[in-house]
Amino acid sequence: MKRPASSKLTPAQAAELAALAALPEAAIDTSDAAEGDWRGPQRGLFYRPVKQQLTLRLDADVIAWFRTHTSPEEGYQTRINRALREYVEAQGRRA
């Protein structure tokens, strides 16, 4: 499901953001911020791509190969998806 496009800021919202951006660091209250080490954040750590269900006809021997060459942690469909993604990315690098 697609998110609706966000609307433009109202003049009041823009003015509030500008006032906050103009504040010196010492004037910002961080008492309610979570404690912890914020160094080394990882971008996209919780990103999960949108999946689309479809019917796809593959040769039986190809499916059999993926089923026998998977680990218990992941299914054969995940491996097929990864193989297809690697192919698509390689094609993108070639173009």
Phi and psi restraints in degrees (value plus and minus 20) as a CYANA .aco file:
   2 LYS   PHI    -102.4   -62.4
   2 LYS   PSI     123.8   163.8
   3 ARG   PHI     -97.8   -57.8
   3 ARG   PSI     125.0   165.0
   4 PRO   PHI     -89.5   -49.5
   4 PRO   PSI     129.0   169.0
   5 ALA   PHI     -83.1   -43.1
   5 ALA   PSI     117.4   157.4
   6 SER   PHI     -93.9   -53.9
   6 SER   PSI     127.4   167.4
   7 SER   PHI    -101.7   -61.7
   7 SER   PSI     144.5   184.5
   8 LYS   PHI     -88.3   -48.3
   8 LYS   PSI     134.5   174.5
   9 LEU   PHI     -91.6   -51.6
   9 LEU   PSI     123.9   163.9
  10 THR   PHI     -95.3   -55.3
  10 THR   PSI     141.6   181.6
  11 PRO   PHI     -77.5   -37.5
  11 PRO   PSI     -56.0   -16.0
  12 ALA   PHI     -86.8   -46.8
  12 ALA   PSI     -61.6   -21.6
  13 GLN   PHI     -85.8   -45.8
  13 GLN   PSI     -61.9   -21.9
  14 ALA   PHI     -82.4   -42.4
  14 ALA   PSI     -60.8   -20.8
  15 ALA   PHI     -85.4   -45.4
  15 ALA   PSI     -59.6   -19.6
  16 GLU   PHI     -84.9   -44.9
  16 GLU   PSI     -62.8   -22.8
  17 LEU   PHI     -84.5   -44.5
  17 LEU   PSI     -59.6   -19.6
  18 ALA   PHI     -84.0   -44.0
  18 ALA   PSI     -60.2   -20.2
  19 ALA   PHI     -86.1   -46.1
  19 ALA   PSI     -59.4   -19.4
  20 LEU   PHI     -86.7   -46.7
  20 LEU   PSI     -58.9   -18.9
  21 ALA   PHI     -87.1   -47.1
  21 ALA   PSI     -47.5    -7.5
  22 ALA   PHI    -100.9   -60.9
  22 ALA   PSI     -31.9     8.1
  23 LEU   PHI     -85.6   -45.6
  23 LEU   PSI     120.1   160.1
  24 PRO   PHI     -91.8   -51.8
  24 PRO   PSI     136.9   176.9
  25 GLU   PHI     -74.5   -34.5
  25 GLU   PSI     -59.9   -19.9
  26 ALA   PHI     -85.3   -45.3
  26 ALA   PSI     -43.4    -3.4
  27 ALA   PHI    -106.2   -66.2
  27 ALA   PSI     -25.9    14.1
  28 ILE   PHI    -107.4   -67.4
  28 ILE   PSI     105.6   145.6
  29 ASP   PHI    -106.4   -66.4
  29 ASP   PSI      93.3   133.3
  30 THR   PHI    -129.7   -89.7
  30 THR   PSI      -1.0    39.0
  31 SER   PHI     -85.4   -45.4
  31 SER   PSI     -44.7    -4.7
  32 ASP   PHI    -115.7   -75.7
  32 ASP   PSI     -16.2    23.8
  33 ALA   PHI     -96.0   -56.0
  33 ALA   PSI     127.3   167.3
  34 ALA   PHI     -87.3   -47.3
  34 ALA   PSI     120.2   160.2
  35 GLU   PHI     -98.5   -58.5
  35 GLU   PSI     138.3   178.3
  36 GLY   PHI     118.1   158.1
  36 GLY   PSI     155.1   195.1
  37 ASP   PHI    -109.6   -69.6
  37 ASP   PSI      93.7   133.7
  38 TRP   PHI    -120.7   -80.7
  38 TRP   PSI      -9.0    31.0
  39 ARG   PHI     -98.2   -58.2
  39 ARG   PSI     128.5   168.5
  40 GLY   PHI      50.0    90.0
  40 GLY   PSI      23.2    63.2
  41 PRO   PHI     -87.1   -47.1
  41 PRO   PSI     133.9   173.9
  42 GLN   PHI    -133.4   -93.4
  42 GLN   PSI     100.7   140.7
  43 ARG   PHI     -94.1   -54.1
  43 ARG   PSI     115.6   155.6
  44 GLY   PHI      53.5    93.5
  44 GLY   PSI      -0.3    39.7
  45 LEU   PHI     -79.8   -39.8
  45 LEU   PSI     -56.4   -16.4
  46 PHE   PHI    -126.7   -86.7
  46 PHE   PSI      -5.3    34.7
  47 TYR   PHI     -93.1   -53.1
  47 TYR   PSI     111.1   151.1
  48 ARG   PHI    -149.3  -109.3
  48 ARG   PSI      99.3   139.3
  49 PRO   PHI     -84.9   -44.9
  49 PRO   PSI     132.6   172.6
  50 VAL   PHI     -91.1   -51.1
  50 VAL   PSI     110.6   150.6
  51 LYS   PHI    -119.7   -79.7
  51 LYS   PSI     128.7   168.7
  52 GLN   PHI    -146.6  -106.6
  52 GLN   PSI     105.9   145.9
  53 GLN   PHI    -101.3   -61.3
  53 GLN   PSI     116.1   156.1
  54 LEU   PHI    -173.2  -133.2
  54 LEU   PSI     146.6   186.6
  55 THR   PHI    -120.8   -80.8
  55 THR   PSI     108.0   148.0
  56 LEU   PHI    -154.0  -114.0
  56 LEU   PSI     107.3   147.3
  57 ARG   PHI    -115.0   -75.0
  57 ARG   PSI      99.1   139.1
  58 LEU   PHI    -140.7  -100.7
  58 LEU   PSI     136.2   176.2
  59 ASP   PHI     -83.3   -43.3
  59 ASP   PSI     122.6   162.6
  60 ALA   PHI     -80.1   -40.1
  60 ALA   PSI     -57.4   -17.4
  61 ASP   PHI     -88.7   -48.7
  61 ASP   PSI     -51.1   -11.1
  62 VAL   PHI     -87.9   -47.9
  62 VAL   PSI     -66.1   -26.1
  63 ILE   PHI     -82.3   -42.3
  63 ILE   PSI     -63.0   -23.0
  64 ALA   PHI     -80.2   -40.2
  64 ALA   PSI     -60.6   -20.6
  65 TRP   PHI     -83.0   -43.0
  65 TRP   PSI     -67.2   -27.2
  66 PHE   PHI     -84.3   -44.3
  66 PHE   PSI     -57.2   -17.2
  67 ARG   PHI     -85.6   -45.6
  67 ARG   PSI     -56.5   -16.5
  68 THR   PHI    -104.6   -64.6
  68 THR   PSI     -34.5     5.5
  69 HIS   PHI    -131.1   -91.1
  69 HIS   PSI      17.0    57.0
  70 THR   PHI    -137.1   -97.1
  70 THR   PSI     135.5   175.5
  71 SER   PHI    -113.4   -73.4
  71 SER   PSI     142.9   182.9
  72 PRO   PHI     -82.8   -42.8
  72 PRO   PSI     -40.4    -0.4
  73 GLU   PHI     -96.6   -56.6
  73 GLU   PSI     -42.6    -2.6
  74 GLU   PHI    -156.5  -116.5
  74 GLU   PSI     133.4   173.4
  75 GLY   PHI    -110.5   -70.5
  75 GLY   PSI     150.8   190.8
  76 TYR   PHI     -88.2   -48.2
  76 TYR   PSI     -50.4   -10.4
  77 GLN   PHI     -87.3   -47.3
  77 GLN   PSI     -56.0   -16.0
  78 THR   PHI     -83.5   -43.5
  78 THR   PSI     -61.2   -21.2
  79 ARG   PHI     -87.3   -47.3
  79 ARG   PSI     -59.7   -19.7
  80 ILE   PHI     -82.5   -42.5
  80 ILE   PSI     -63.4   -23.4
  81 ASN   PHI     -81.1   -41.1
  81 ASN   PSI     -63.4   -23.4
  82 ARG   PHI     -84.3   -44.3
  82 ARG   PSI     -61.5   -21.5
  83 ALA   PHI     -82.5   -42.5
  83 ALA   PSI     -62.7   -22.7
  84 LEU   PHI     -85.6   -45.6
  84 LEU   PSI     -60.6   -20.6
  85 ARG   PHI     -83.3   -43.3
  85 ARG   PSI     -63.5   -23.5
  86 GLU   PHI     -81.3   -41.3
  86 GLU   PSI     -59.8   -19.8
  87 TYR   PHI     -83.1   -43.1
  87 TYR   PSI     -67.2   -27.2
  88 VAL   PHI     -82.0   -42.0
  88 VAL   PSI     -63.2   -23.2
  89 GLU   PHI     -85.4   -45.4
  89 GLU   PSI     -58.8   -18.8
  90 ALA   PHI     -85.0   -45.0
  90 ALA   PSI     -58.1   -18.1
  91 GLN   PHI     -86.6   -46.6
  91 GLN   PSI     -56.7   -16.7
  92 GLY   PHI     -86.0   -46.0
  92 GLY   PSI     -56.4   -16.4
  93 ARG   PHI     -89.3   -49.3
  93 ARG   PSI     -52.2   -12.2
  94 ARG   PHI     -92.6   -52.6
  94 ARG   PSI     -49.0    -9.0
